[in-house]
Amino acid sequence: MLAGAAQALAQTKTTEKLDKDYGGMSLYFYKNTLRMLNQKEDPAFDEMIKDIEKIRFVMIDRNEGKKFTSADYTKLKSEYLKKESFEEIMNGRMDGRNMNVLVRESGGKVKGTVIMAGDSSNLYVLDILGKVALEKASSLFKMIDENSGLAEKLKNHID
C-alpha cells in the first residue's frame, strides 16, 4: 500500500531519465514556492496553481554535451505517451517554440501534467504533479520560464 502511495507522488521516470541522460538543469517548485513567485498577489495566479502539488522544471541545452535532436523530442513525447500513460491534449507553438501538453488521469481525475516546449537552443519540460487548466498552461510555462533565468543565475553564482 505504501509503495503505491509513494509511486503516485513521484515525478515521472521519463523526466528523471531525460535529466540524467542530458545533464539538464532541474528546478523544483512546490506549492509554497509557487505562491512566493506571486509577488503581485494576483488572484488569477493563485487560481492557476491551486491544483498543483509540485513541479519539476528541466531545461536541456540542445547544443551542449549530448545533443538533443528533433528525433529525440519525438521519442521523448512517445515515452510519456506509451510508458507513462499520458495523453496528448494540446500541441502548438508559443514564442517560437513547439509546445505539447500531456495529461495522465486516474479515476477520471488529472493526476499529472507534462508541458514540453522546445526550440533550436533548448528543451523545457514542466513535469507537474497535479493539474493546470488547459487555457492556463502557456501562462504557467511562461511564468516558470521567466523565473528559470533567475534560478540559473543563482546556480551559476553558487558554482
C-alpha positions as CSV (number, residue, x, y, z in Angstrom):
1,M,0.0,0.0,0.0
2,L,2.7,2.5,0.9
3,A,4.7,1.7,-2.3
4,G,1.6,2.6,-4.3
5,A,1.2,5.9,-2.5
6,A,4.9,6.8,-3.0
7,Q,4.7,6.0,-6.7
8,A,1.6,8.2,-7.1
9,L,3.5,11.1,-5.6
10,A,6.7,10.7,-7.7
11,Q,7.5,12.7,-10.8
12,T,7.7,10.7,-14.0
13,K,10.5,8.2,-14.7
14,T,10.8,9.7,-18.2
15,T,11.7,13.1,-16.8
16,E,14.2,11.6,-14.4
17,K,15.8,9.7,-17.3
18,L,15.9,12.8,-19.5
19,D,17.6,14.9,-16.8
20,K,20.2,12.1,-16.2
21,D,20.9,11.4,-19.8
22,Y,21.3,15.0,-20.9
23,G,22.6,16.7,-17.8
24,G,19.9,19.2,-17.6
25,M,19.2,22.0,-15.1
26,S,16.4,20.9,-12.8
27,L,14.4,23.2,-10.6
28,Y,11.6,22.1,-8.2
29,F,8.7,24.3,-7.4
30,Y,6.4,23.2,-4.6
31,K,3.0,24.9,-3.8
32,N,4.6,27.3,-1.3
33,T,7.4,28.2,-3.7
34,L,4.9,28.9,-6.4
35,R,2.9,31.1,-4.1
36,M,6.1,33.1,-3.3
37,L,6.5,33.8,-7.1
38,N,3.2,35.6,-7.0
39,Q,4.8,38.9,-5.9
40,K,1.8,40.9,-7.2
41,E,-0.7,38.7,-5.2
42,D,-2.6,38.1,-8.3
43,P,-5.8,36.0,-7.6
44,A,-5.7,34.6,-11.1
45,F,-2.2,33.2,-10.4
46,D,-3.4,31.6,-7.2
47,E,-6.3,30.1,-9.1
48,M,-3.9,28.7,-11.8
49,I,-1.7,26.9,-9.2
50,K,-4.4,25.7,-6.8
51,D,-4.4,22.1,-8.0
52,I,-0.6,21.8,-8.3
53,E,1.4,19.9,-5.7
54,K,4.8,20.0,-7.2
55,I,6.6,21.0,-10.5
56,R,9.9,19.7,-11.8
57,F,11.3,22.1,-14.4
58,V,14.0,20.6,-16.6
59,M,15.9,22.7,-19.1
60,I,18.3,20.9,-21.6
61,D,20.7,22.9,-23.7
62,R,20.3,21.2,-27.1
63,N,23.7,22.2,-28.3
64,E,25.9,21.2,-25.3
65,G,27.1,17.8,-24.2
66,K,24.9,15.1,-25.7
67,K,23.0,16.7,-28.5
68,F,19.2,16.6,-28.2
69,T,17.7,16.3,-31.7
70,S,14.2,16.6,-33.1
71,A,14.1,12.8,-33.3
72,D,14.9,12.8,-29.5
73,Y,12.0,15.2,-28.9
74,T,9.6,12.8,-30.8
75,K,10.9,9.8,-28.8
76,L,10.6,11.7,-25.5
77,K,7.0,12.5,-26.2
78,S,6.3,8.9,-27.2
79,E,7.8,7.7,-23.9
80,Y,5.4,9.9,-21.9
81,L,2.5,8.6,-24.0
82,K,3.4,4.9,-24.1
83,K,5.4,4.2,-20.9
84,E,3.8,6.7,-18.6
85,S,0.2,6.5,-19.9
86,F,-0.1,10.2,-20.7
87,E,-2.5,11.5,-23.4
88,E,-1.7,14.5,-25.6
89,I,-4.4,17.1,-25.2
90,M,-2.8,20.1,-26.9
91,N,0.0,21.0,-29.3
92,G,1.0,24.2,-31.0
93,R,3.6,26.9,-31.0
94,M,4.3,29.6,-28.4
95,D,7.0,32.3,-28.7
96,G,8.8,30.4,-31.5
97,R,8.7,27.1,-29.5
98,N,6.9,23.8,-30.3
99,M,4.7,23.0,-27.3
100,N,2.9,19.8,-26.2
101,V,0.7,19.4,-23.2
102,L,0.1,15.9,-21.9
103,V,-2.0,14.6,-19.1
104,R,-2.4,11.4,-17.1
105,E,-5.7,10.6,-15.5
106,S,-6.7,8.1,-12.8
107,G,-10.3,7.6,-11.7
108,G,-11.5,10.4,-14.0
109,K,-9.2,13.0,-12.4
110,V,-6.0,14.5,-13.8
111,K,-3.1,13.3,-11.6
112,G,-0.2,14.6,-13.7
113,T,0.6,17.1,-16.5
114,V,3.7,17.4,-18.6
115,I,4.3,20.5,-20.7
116,M,7.1,20.1,-23.2
117,A,8.4,23.0,-25.2
118,G,11.4,23.2,-27.5
119,D,13.2,25.5,-29.9
120,S,16.5,25.2,-31.7
121,S,18.5,26.0,-28.5
122,N,16.7,24.4,-25.6
123,L,14.2,21.9,-24.4
124,Y,12.0,22.7,-21.5
125,V,9.9,20.2,-19.6
126,L,7.4,21.0,-16.8
127,D,6.6,17.8,-15.0
128,I,3.6,18.7,-12.8
129,L,2.2,16.6,-10.0
130,G,-1.4,17.8,-10.2
131,K,-3.2,19.7,-12.9
132,V,-3.4,23.1,-14.5
133,A,-6.3,24.3,-16.5
134,L,-5.6,23.9,-20.2
135,E,-6.1,27.5,-21.0
136,K,-3.6,28.4,-18.3
137,A,-0.8,26.0,-19.5
138,S,1.0,28.6,-21.6
139,S,0.8,31.2,-18.8
140,L,2.3,28.7,-16.3
141,F,5.1,27.8,-18.7
142,K,5.9,31.4,-19.3
143,M,6.0,32.2,-15.5
144,I,8.3,29.3,-14.8
145,D,10.5,30.1,-17.9
146,E,10.9,33.7,-16.7
147,N,11.9,32.6,-13.2
148,S,14.3,29.9,-14.5
149,G,16.6,32.7,-15.7
150,L,16.9,34.0,-12.2
151,A,17.4,30.5,-10.9
152,E,20.1,29.8,-13.5
153,K,22.0,33.0,-12.4
154,L,21.8,31.9,-8.8
155,K,23.0,28.4,-9.6
156,N,26.0,29.9,-11.6
157,H,26.8,32.2,-8.7
158,I,26.9,29.3,-6.3
159,D,29.0,27.1,-8.5
